Amino acid sequence: MRAEDLLAVLADSGLPVAYHHWADPPHPPYLVYLFTSSDDLFADGTNYAAVANWQVELYSDRKDQANEEQVEGVLKTAGLTFQKREMFIESEELYQTIYSIQTI
């Protein structure tokens, strides 16, 4: 999956979305997504299958289960599995929900 493909999936959430960061972030909620690393599979001395690790970040000014379900719904519809974690960024006064995704 390319960055453009993941952008199309996330755009279906209806939330503003940007790759890596916003130069001027919109009012929350909004999304950021980025490539974090690869875990390629190797065979016969070559990269046999490209495995990409992605991170999708949902930023909200309050805990909002509906937005989380919206994001999770578009990921599931696209056939993407994910792991989820959450934290509160005190300096920004924002909740950050992180979805870790692996694609082949």
TAZIPE-V50539 format. One record per pair of residues at least 6 apart in sequence whose C-alpha atoms are under 6 Angstrom apart, sorted by sequence separation. I is the first residue (numbers start at 1). J is the second residue. D is the distance in whole Angstrom. If there is no record, write none. Layout:
BEGIN
I|J|D / I|J|D
END
This chain:
BEGIN
41|47|6 / 42|48|5 / 88|94|6 / 41|48|5 / 88|95|4 / 41|49|5 / 87|95|6 / 40|49|6 / 87|96|5 / 40|50|5 / 86|96|6 / 40|51|5 / 86|97|4 / 20|32|6 / 39|51|5 / 85|97|6 / 19|32|6 / 20|33|6 / 38|51|6 / 85|98|5 / 16|30|5 / 17|31|5 / 18|32|5 / 19|33|5 / 20|34|5 / 38|52|5 / 84|98|6 / 15|30|6 / 17|32|6 / 19|34|6 / 38|53|6 / 84|99|5 / 37|53|5 / 83|99|6 / 36|53|6 / 82|99|6 / 83|100|5 / 36|54|6 / 82|100|5 / 35|54|5 / 82|101|5 / 34|54|6 / 34|55|5 / 33|55|6 / 33|56|4 / 32|56|6 / 32|57|5 / 31|57|6 / 31|58|5 / 30|58|6 / 30|59|5 / 29|59|5 / 29|60|4 / 28|60|5 / 61|94|5 / 60|94|6 / 60|95|5 / 59|95|6 / 59|96|5 / 58|96|6 / 58|97|5 / 57|97|6 / 57|98|5 / 56|98|6 / 56|99|5 / 55|99|6 / 55|100|5 / 54|100|6 / 54|101|5 / 53|101|6 / 53|102|5 / 52|102|6 / 52|103|5 / 51|103|6 / 51|104|4 / 50|104|6 / 13|70|6 / 13|71|6
END
